[in-house]
């Protein structure tokens, strides 16, 4: 589910991704930047006040399980 965040103070983008999407890794940070054109041009901090669209975290591909006793 996509949500919108209203910033009232400058926020570090990686922390914003971690707090809203659960992690800043696994493509979440990139998805945040893709959903907000021009956000990366502001630098490491999202300036205030502005509305930031937070997309749903991308699905991770299923990693194969290995059973060493097979």
Biopython code that builds the backbone (N, CA, C, O; Angstrom):
import numpy as np
from Bio.PDB.StructureBuilder import StructureBuilder

atoms = [
    (1, "UNK", "N", (0.840, -1.168, 0.000)),
    (1, "UNK", "CA", (0.000, 0.000, 0.000)),
    (1, "UNK", "C", (0.894, 1.243, 0.000)),
    (1, "UNK", "O", (1.846, 1.333, 0.776)),
    (2, "UNK", "N", (0.585, 2.172, -0.856)),
    (2, "UNK", "CA", (1.338, 3.414, -0.937)),
    (2, "UNK", "C", (0.816, 4.388, 0.118)),
    (2, "UNK", "O", (-0.391, 4.506, 0.329)),
    (3, "UNK", "N", (1.733, 5.074, 0.770)),
    (3, "UNK", "CA", (1.340, 6.085, 1.750)),
    (3, "UNK", "C", (2.060, 7.391, 1.457)),
    (3, "UNK", "O", (3.041, 7.414, 0.715)),
    (4, "UNK", "N", (1.581, 8.453, 2.027)),
    (4, "UNK", "CA", (2.195, 9.768, 1.857)),
    (4, "UNK", "C", (2.647, 10.286, 3.221)),
    (4, "UNK", "O", (1.933, 10.176, 4.218)),
    (5, "UNK", "N", (3.846, 10.850, 3.234)),
    (5, "UNK", "CA", (4.429, 11.399, 4.454)),
    (5, "UNK", "C", (4.589, 12.904, 4.266)),
    (5, "UNK", "O", (5.122, 13.352, 3.251)),
    (6, "UNK", "N", (4.139, 13.669, 5.222)),
    (6, "UNK", "CA", (4.346, 15.117, 5.220)),
    (6, "UNK", "C", (5.546, 15.411, 6.113)),
    (6, "UNK", "O", (5.508, 15.145, 7.314)),
    (7, "UNK", "N", (6.609, 15.959, 5.531)),
    (7, "UNK", "CA", (7.793, 16.269, 6.331)),
    (7, "UNK", "C", (7.624, 17.634, 6.986)),
    (7, "UNK", "O", (7.131, 18.578, 6.367)),
    (8, "UNK", "N", (8.035, 17.724, 8.229)),
    (8, "UNK", "CA", (8.004, 18.994, 8.951)),
    (8, "UNK", "C", (9.411, 19.454, 9.298)),
    (8, "UNK", "O", (9.622, 20.577, 9.756)),
    (9, "UNK", "N", (10.373, 18.558, 9.068)),
    (9, "UNK", "CA", (11.775, 18.871, 9.292)),
    (9, "UNK", "C", (12.586, 18.038, 8.304)),
    (9, "UNK", "O", (12.083, 17.035, 7.796)),
    (10, "UNK", "N", (13.824, 18.425, 8.019)),
    (10, "UNK", "CA", (14.632, 17.629, 7.095)),
    (10, "UNK", "C", (14.815, 16.203, 7.613)),
    (10, "UNK", "O", (15.124, 15.992, 8.786)),
    (11, "UNK", "N", (14.619, 15.223, 6.716)),
    (11, "UNK", "CA", (14.748, 13.815, 7.077)),
    (11, "UNK", "C", (15.793, 13.156, 6.191)),
    (11, "UNK", "O", (15.824, 13.385, 4.981)),
    (12, "UNK", "N", (16.651, 12.336, 6.793)),
    (12, "UNK", "CA", (17.603, 11.562, 5.999)),
    (12, "UNK", "C", (16.825, 10.493, 5.246)),
    (12, "UNK", "O", (15.996, 9.795, 5.830)),
    (13, "UNK", "N", (17.090, 10.367, 3.967)),
    (13, "UNK", "CA", (16.311, 9.476, 3.119)),
    (13, "UNK", "C", (16.456, 8.012, 3.504)),
    (13, "UNK", "O", (15.480, 7.264, 3.443)),
    (14, "UNK", "N", (17.646, 7.589, 3.897)),
    (14, "UNK", "CA", (17.810, 6.180, 4.277)),
    (14, "UNK", "C", (17.052, 5.865, 5.560)),
    (14, "UNK", "O", (16.504, 4.773, 5.706)),
    (15, "UNK", "N", (17.020, 6.801, 6.476)),
    (15, "UNK", "CA", (16.267, 6.596, 7.720)),
    (15, "UNK", "C", (14.769, 6.592, 7.431)),
    (15, "UNK", "O", (14.025, 5.805, 8.016)),
    (16, "UNK", "N", (14.324, 7.471, 6.528)),
    (16, "UNK", "CA", (12.924, 7.490, 6.132)),
    (16, "UNK", "C", (12.515, 6.150, 5.526)),
    (16, "UNK", "O", (11.454, 5.621, 5.854)),
    (17, "UNK", "N", (13.346, 5.602, 4.648)),
    (17, "UNK", "CA", (13.050, 4.298, 4.043)),
    (17, "UNK", "C", (13.001, 3.213, 5.111)),
    (17, "UNK", "O", (12.110, 2.364, 5.088)),
    (18, "UNK", "N", (13.939, 3.229, 6.038)),
    (18, "UNK", "CA", (13.972, 2.216, 7.101)),
    (18, "UNK", "C", (12.740, 2.313, 7.992)),
    (18, "UNK", "O", (12.129, 1.297, 8.321)),
    (19, "UNK", "N", (12.376, 3.523, 8.381)),
    (19, "UNK", "CA", (11.244, 3.707, 9.293)),
    (19, "UNK", "C", (9.902, 3.377, 8.643)),
    (19, "UNK", "O", (9.003, 2.874, 9.317)),
    (20, "UNK", "N", (9.751, 3.647, 7.357)),
    (20, "UNK", "CA", (8.459, 3.455, 6.712)),
    (20, "UNK", "C", (8.322, 2.129, 5.982)),
    (20, "UNK", "O", (7.215, 1.607, 5.853)),
    (21, "UNK", "N", (9.446, 1.569, 5.496)),
    (21, "UNK", "CA", (9.386, 0.353, 4.702)),
    (21, "UNK", "C", (10.010, -0.843, 5.410)),
    (21, "UNK", "O", (9.972, -1.958, 4.890)),
    (22, "UNK", "N", (10.580, -0.624, 6.585)),
    (22, "UNK", "CA", (11.164, -1.709, 7.358)),
    (22, "UNK", "C", (12.650, -1.907, 7.127)),
    (22, "UNK", "O", (13.326, -2.513, 7.957)),
    (23, "UNK", "N", (13.167, -1.410, 6.022)),
    (23, "UNK", "CA", (14.585, -1.513, 5.708)),
    (23, "UNK", "C", (14.920, -0.496, 4.625)),
    (23, "UNK", "O", (14.045, -0.025, 3.899)),
    (24, "UNK", "N", (16.187, -0.171, 4.534)),
    (24, "UNK", "CA", (16.635, 0.694, 3.444)),
    (24, "UNK", "C", (17.360, -0.131, 2.390)),
    (24, "UNK", "O", (17.911, 0.413, 1.432)),
    (25, "UNK", "N", (17.355, -1.437, 2.573)),
    (25, "UNK", "CA", (18.053, -2.344, 1.668)),
    (25, "UNK", "C", (17.055, -3.079, 0.784)),
    (25, "UNK", "O", (15.851, -2.827, 0.839)),
    (26, "UNK", "N", (17.572, -3.985, -0.026)),
    (26, "UNK", "CA", (16.745, -4.860, -0.866)),
    (26, "UNK", "C", (15.852, -4.096, -1.834)),
    (26, "UNK", "O", (14.746, -4.540, -2.140)),
    (27, "UNK", "N", (16.324, -2.951, -2.319)),
    (27, "UNK", "CA", (15.584, -2.181, -3.307)),
    (27, "UNK", "C", (14.593, -1.187, -2.739)),
    (27, "UNK", "O", (13.949, -0.467, -3.502)),
    (28, "UNK", "N", (14.447, -1.123, -1.414)),
    (28, "UNK", "CA", (13.483, -0.197, -0.809)),
    (28, "UNK", "C", (13.903, 1.253, -1.006)),
    (28, "UNK", "O", (13.073, 2.098, -1.342)),
    (29, "UNK", "N", (15.173, 1.546, -0.802)),
    (29, "UNK", "CA", (15.661, 2.914, -0.968)),
    (29, "UNK", "C", (15.468, 3.365, -2.415)),
    (29, "UNK", "O", (15.036, 4.490, -2.666)),
    (30, "UNK", "N", (15.787, 2.489, -3.359)),
    (30, "UNK", "CA", (15.639, 2.804, -4.767)),
    (30, "UNK", "C", (14.170, 3.015, -5.127)),
    (30, "UNK", "O", (13.851, 3.907, -5.913)),
    (31, "UNK", "N", (13.272, 2.203, -4.560)),
    (31, "UNK", "CA", (11.833, 2.355, -4.820)),
    (31, "UNK", "C", (11.329, 3.695, -4.298)),
    (31, "UNK", "O", (10.480, 4.328, -4.926)),
    (32, "UNK", "N", (11.847, 4.128, -3.155)),
    (32, "UNK", "CA", (11.476, 5.427, -2.600)),
    (32, "UNK", "C", (11.892, 6.550, -3.548)),
    (32, "UNK", "O", (11.127, 7.488, -3.775)),
    (33, "UNK", "N", (13.096, 6.457, -4.096)),
    (33, "UNK", "CA", (13.569, 7.482, -5.028)),
    (33, "UNK", "C", (12.784, 7.451, -6.337)),
    (33, "UNK", "O", (12.497, 8.507, -6.901)),
    (34, "UNK", "N", (12.433, 6.275, -6.826)),
    (34, "UNK", "CA", (11.664, 6.168, -8.064)),
    (34, "UNK", "C", (10.265, 6.741, -7.908)),
    (34, "UNK", "O", (9.723, 7.314, -8.853)),
    (35, "UNK", "N", (9.675, 6.596, -6.733)),
    (35, "UNK", "CA", (8.318, 7.095, -6.498)),
    (35, "UNK", "C", (8.285, 8.606, -6.320)),
    (35, "UNK", "O", (7.211, 9.207, -6.362)),
    (36, "UNK", "N", (9.444, 9.232, -6.122)),
    (36, "UNK", "CA", (9.518, 10.666, -5.871)),
    (36, "UNK", "C", (10.547, 11.314, -6.785)),
    (36, "UNK", "O", (11.676, 11.559, -6.362)),
    (37, "UNK", "N", (10.176, 11.598, -8.043)),
    (37, "UNK", "CA", (11.118, 12.230, -8.957)),
    (37, "UNK", "C", (11.651, 13.544, -8.385)),
    (37, "UNK", "O", (10.884, 14.358, -7.871)),
    (38, "UNK", "N", (12.945, 13.743, -8.475)),
    (38, "UNK", "CA", (13.567, 14.962, -7.974)),
    (38, "UNK", "C", (14.010, 14.885, -6.523)),
    (38, "UNK", "O", (14.721, 15.770, -6.049)),
    (39, "UNK", "N", (13.607, 13.853, -5.820)),
    (39, "UNK", "CA", (13.978, 13.732, -4.407)),
    (39, "UNK", "C", (15.477, 13.538, -4.244)),
    (39, "UNK", "O", (16.074, 14.090, -3.320)),
    (40, "UNK", "N", (16.088, 12.767, -5.120)),
    (40, "UNK", "CA", (17.529, 12.530, -5.037)),
    (40, "UNK", "C", (18.328, 13.793, -5.317)),
    (40, "UNK", "O", (19.466, 13.917, -4.863)),
    (41, "UNK", "N", (17.750, 14.730, -6.056)),
    (41, "UNK", "CA", (18.440, 15.985, -6.371)),
    (41, "UNK", "C", (18.629, 16.864, -5.133)),
    (41, "UNK", "O", (19.461, 17.771, -5.142)),
    (42, "UNK", "N", (17.871, 16.607, -4.076)),
    (42, "UNK", "CA", (17.958, 17.401, -2.853)),
    (42, "UNK", "C", (19.123, 16.976, -1.977)),
    (42, "UNK", "O", (19.450, 17.666, -1.012)),
    (43, "UNK", "N", (19.748, 15.863, -2.291)),
    (43, "UNK", "CA", (20.848, 15.365, -1.481)),
    (43, "UNK", "C", (20.381, 14.264, -0.555)),
    (43, "UNK", "O", (19.374, 13.605, -0.819)),
    (44, "UNK", "N", (21.108, 14.064, 0.525)),
    (44, "UNK", "CA", (20.819, 12.968, 1.451)),
    (44, "UNK", "C", (19.608, 13.239, 2.328)),
    (44, "UNK", "O", (19.080, 12.320, 2.954)),
    (45, "UNK", "N", (19.162, 14.483, 2.384)),
    (45, "UNK", "CA", (18.040, 14.862, 3.243)),
    (45, "UNK", "C", (16.848, 15.306, 2.411)),
    (45, "UNK", "O", (17.008, 16.011, 1.414)),
    (46, "UNK", "N", (15.657, 14.896, 2.820)),
    (46, "UNK", "CA", (14.423, 15.403, 2.223)),
    (46, "UNK", "C", (14.117, 16.729, 2.905)),
    (46, "UNK", "O", (13.979, 16.799, 4.126)),
    (47, "UNK", "N", (14.014, 17.765, 2.106)),
    (47, "UNK", "CA", (13.764, 19.080, 2.669)),
    (47, "UNK", "C", (12.326, 19.193, 3.154)),
    (47, "UNK", "O", (11.449, 18.465, 2.689)),
    (48, "UNK", "N", (12.089, 20.101, 4.082)),
    (48, "UNK", "CA", (10.749, 20.307, 4.623)),
    (48, "UNK", "C", (10.276, 21.687, 4.231)),
    (48, "UNK", "O", (11.119, 22.568, 4.055)),
    (49, "UNK", "N", (9.038, 21.929, 4.087)),
    (49, "UNK", "CA", (7.929, 20.970, 4.078)),
    (49, "UNK", "C", (7.723, 20.406, 2.682)),
    (49, "UNK", "O", (7.873, 21.120, 1.690)),
    (50, "UNK", "N", (7.384, 19.145, 2.606)),
    (50, "UNK", "CA", (7.025, 18.501, 1.340)),
    (50, "UNK", "C", (6.327, 17.186, 1.624)),
    (50, "UNK", "O", (6.410, 16.634, 2.721)),
    (51, "UNK", "N", (5.639, 16.702, 0.607)),
    (51, "UNK", "CA", (4.954, 15.422, 0.692)),
    (51, "UNK", "C", (5.797, 14.384, -0.036)),
    (51, "UNK", "O", (6.205, 14.595, -1.178)),
    (52, "UNK", "N", (6.053, 13.276, 0.623)),
    (52, "UNK", "CA", (6.847, 12.197, 0.047)),
    (52, "UNK", "C", (5.966, 10.968, -0.071)),
    (52, "UNK", "O", (5.309, 10.558, 0.886)),
    (53, "UNK", "N", (5.963, 10.387, -1.266)),
    (53, "UNK", "CA", (5.209, 9.161, -1.514)),
    (53, "UNK", "C", (6.087, 7.986, -1.110)),
    (53, "UNK", "O", (7.224, 7.863, -1.566)),
    (54, "UNK", "N", (5.553, 7.125, -0.252)),
    (54, "UNK", "CA", (6.276, 5.931, 0.196)),
    (54, "UNK", "C", (5.586, 4.717, -0.423)),
    (54, "UNK", "O", (4.476, 4.364, -0.025)),
    (55, "UNK", "N", (6.241, 4.075, -1.397)),
    (55, "UNK", "CA", (5.616, 2.914, -2.037)),
    (55, "UNK", "C", (5.705, 1.675, -1.150)),
    (55, "UNK", "O", (6.378, 1.660, -0.119)),
    (56, "UNK", "N", (5.008, 0.652, -1.587)),
    (56, "UNK", "CA", (5.094, -0.635, -0.898)),
    (56, "UNK", "C", (6.490, -1.199, -1.121)),
    (56, "UNK", "O", (7.056, -1.046, -2.203)),
    (57, "UNK", "N", (7.038, -1.837, -0.123)),
    (57, "UNK", "CA", (8.374, -2.436, -0.240)),
    (57, "UNK", "C", (8.361, -3.507, -1.322)),
    (57, "UNK", "O", (7.430, -4.310, -1.389)),
    (58, "UNK", "N", (9.389, -3.526, -2.172)),
    (58, "UNK", "CA", (9.431, -4.541, -3.229)),
    (58, "UNK", "C", (9.512, -5.949, -2.644)),
    (58, "UNK", "O", (10.123, -6.180, -1.600)),
    (59, "UNK", "N", (8.883, -6.868, -3.346)),
    (59, "UNK", "CA", (8.905, -8.269, -2.906)),
    (59, "UNK", "C", (10.279, -8.864, -3.187)),
    (59, "UNK", "O", (10.860, -8.647, -4.250)),
    (60, "UNK", "N", (10.774, -9.599, -2.240)),
    (60, "UNK", "CA", (12.059, -10.263, -2.408)),
    (60, "UNK", "C", (11.859, -11.585, -3.119)),
    (60, "UNK", "O", (10.885, -12.289, -2.852)),
    (61, "UNK", "N", (12.758, -11.932, -4.012)),
    (61, "UNK", "CA", (12.642, -13.245, -4.646)),
    (61, "UNK", "C", (12.884, -14.347, -3.602)),
    (61, "UNK", "O", (13.719, -14.219, -2.706)),
    (62, "UNK", "N", (12.142, -15.398, -3.755)),
    (62, "UNK", "CA", (12.295, -16.513, -2.819)),
    (62, "UNK", "C", (13.649, -17.166, -3.027)),
    (62, "UNK", "O", (14.019, -17.520, -4.146)),
    (63, "UNK", "N", (14.373, -17.319, -1.951)),
    (63, "UNK", "CA", (15.679, -17.977, -2.058)),
    (63, "UNK", "C", (15.460, -19.486, -1.904)),
    (63, "UNK", "O", (14.681, -19.924, -1.057)),
    (64, "UNK", "N", (16.131, -20.248, -2.704)),
    (64, "UNK", "CA", (15.934, -21.703, -2.618)),
    (64, "UNK", "C", (16.489, -22.242, -1.304)),
    (64, "UNK", "O", (17.540, -21.817, -0.826)),
    (65, "UNK", "N", (15.766, -23.169, -0.750)),
    (65, "UNK", "CA", (16.253, -23.805, 0.475)),
    (65, "UNK", "C", (17.054, -25.055, 0.077)),
    (65, "UNK", "O", (16.711, -25.769, -0.866)),
    (66, "UNK", "N", (18.096, -25.278, 0.809)),
    (66, "UNK", "CA", (18.977, -26.412, 0.537)),
    (66, "UNK", "C", (18.982, -27.330, 1.751)),
    (66, "UNK", "O", (19.236, -26.897, 2.875)),
    (67, "UNK", "N", (18.708, -28.561, 1.512)),
    (67, "UNK", "CA", (18.749, -29.558, 2.578)),
    (67, "UNK", "C", (20.018, -30.377, 2.367)),
    (67, "UNK", "O", (20.097, -31.132, 1.398)),
    (68, "UNK", "N", (21.009, -30.253, 3.239)),
    (68, "UNK", "CA", (22.267, -30.955, 3.027)),
    (68, "UNK", "C", (22.150, -32.474, 3.165)),
    (68, "UNK", "O", (23.091, -33.189, 2.819)),
    (69, "UNK", "N", (21.027, -32.980, 3.659)),
    (69, "UNK", "CA", (20.877, -34.430, 3.848)),
    (69, "UNK", "C", (20.165, -35.097, 2.686)),
    (69, "UNK", "O", (19.919, -36.303, 2.727)),
    (70, "UNK", "N", (19.826, -34.331, 1.639)),
    (70, "UNK", "CA", (19.191, -34.936, 0.462)),
    (70, "UNK", "C", (20.215, -35.493, -0.488)),
    (70, "UNK", "O", (19.857, -36.039, -1.532)),
]
sb = StructureBuilder()
sb.init_structure("model")
sb.init_model(0)
sb.init_chain("A")
sb.init_seg("    ")
for serial, (resi, resn, name, xyz) in enumerate(atoms, 1):
    if name == "N":
        sb.init_residue(resn, " ", resi, " ")
    sb.init_atom(name, np.array(xyz, "f"), 0.0, 1.0, " ", f" {name:<3s}", serial, name[0])
structure = sb.get_structure()
